[in-house]
């Protein structure tokens, strides 16, 4: 419980330091933990990306579908605000090895709008961008009745179009292609069908462009509900 209170207190701090009008804030890396056909995993999260809702379903043996959404609207004051909406879907392969190991690889596509504004005595930054994102996400983990953990590496390719007014009030078009590596560790605690969820990770711009402003951390708390309507043999 002490660890949960520390993490809960750390998330608002991350929101406070999320300044300089990021054009991209990474959503929670999906960790459904599908094992069988008919597995349905639903989760809700809150973190530096705002609110995330995620769902995944085992449509066939070893084949899964995921849908993820992210939304945030925050205003710390009149000089610091951020708003975004993002939706994506993916298809992938999942498998279990032995009694406690699982792995998966998913690929998908999504898009959304990001709008940020930041101002202080030195700079003024405003971004309004449309982002399309293709991703490939391999992951591997350990599972038991009361604990699950996995490590995922989401490789995301962002296509950005929009408007940017930065520093010296010089408006310009915001357009580019940015590859992102987003590793994340996910830990889940609780009974078999209902678990508390913690995720921490990074968002690394592989192009290393100073022009592209993004938020480099992934941090969230959440809950996950999982069940399978089909009886096991």
FENDA-V532086 format. One record per backbone hydrogen bond with DSSP energy under -0.5 kcal/mol. CO is the residue of the C=O (numbers start at 1). NH is the residue of the N-H. If there is no record, write none. Layout:
BEGIN
((CO & NH) (CO & NH))
END
This chain:
BEGIN
((1 & 5) (2 & 6) (3 & 7) (4 & 8) (5 & 9) (6 & 10) (7 & 11) (8 & 12) (9 & 13) (10 & 14) (11 & 15) (12 & 16) (13 & 17) (14 & 18) (15 & 18) (17 & 19) (24 & 215) (36 & 39) (38 & 229) (39 & 58) (40 & 227) (41 & 56) (42 & 225) (43 & 54) (44 & 223) (45 & 52) (46 & 221) (47 & 50) (50 & 47) (51 & 71) (52 & 45) (53 & 69) (54 & 43) (55 & 67) (56 & 41) (57 & 59) (57 & 65) (58 & 38) (60 & 63) (62 & 94) (63 & 59) (63 & 60) (64 & 92) (65 & 57) (66 & 90) (67 & 55) (68 & 88) (69 & 53) (70 & 86) (71 & 51) (72 & 84) (74 & 82) (77 & 80) (79 & 119) (80 & 76) (80 & 77) (81 & 117) (82 & 74) (83 & 115) (84 & 72) (85 & 113) (86 & 70) (87 & 111) (88 & 68) (89 & 109) (90 & 66) (91 & 107) (92 & 64) (93 & 105) (95 & 103) (97 & 100) (97 & 101) (100 & 143) (101 & 97) (102 & 141) (103 & 95) (104 & 139) (105 & 93) (106 & 137) (107 & 91) (108 & 135) (109 & 89) (110 & 133) (111 & 87) (112 & 131) (113 & 85) (114 & 129) (115 & 83) (116 & 127) (117 & 81) (118 & 125) (123 & 120) (124 & 167) (125 & 118) (126 & 165) (127 & 116) (128 & 163) (129 & 114) (130 & 161) (131 & 112) (132 & 159) (133 & 110) (134 & 157) (135 & 108) (136 & 155) (137 & 106) (138 & 153) (139 & 104) (140 & 151) (141 & 102) (142 & 149) (146 & 190) (147 & 144) (148 & 188) (149 & 142) (150 & 186) (151 & 140) (152 & 184) (153 & 138) (153 & 155) (154 & 156) (154 & 182) (155 & 136) (156 & 158) (156 & 180) (157 & 134) (158 & 160) (158 & 178) (159 & 132) (160 & 176) (161 & 130) (162 & 174) (163 & 128) (164 & 172) (165 & 126) (166 & 168) (166 & 170) (169 & 171) (170 & 166) (172 & 164) (173 & 175) (174 & 162) (176 & 160) (178 & 158) (179 & 206) (179 & 207) (180 & 156) (180 & 182) (181 & 204) (182 & 154) (183 & 202) (184 & 152) (185 & 200) (186 & 150) (187 & 198) (188 & 148) (189 & 196) (193 & 226) (194 & 191) (195 & 224) (196 & 189) (197 & 222) (198 & 187) (199 & 220) (200 & 185) (201 & 218) (203 & 205) (204 & 181) (204 & 206) (205 & 208) (208 & 210) (211 & 213) (212 & 214) (213 & 23) (213 & 24) (214 & 216) (215 & 26) (216 & 203) (218 & 201) (219 & 48) (220 & 199) (221 & 46) (222 & 197) (223 & 44) (224 & 195) (225 & 42) (227 & 40))
END
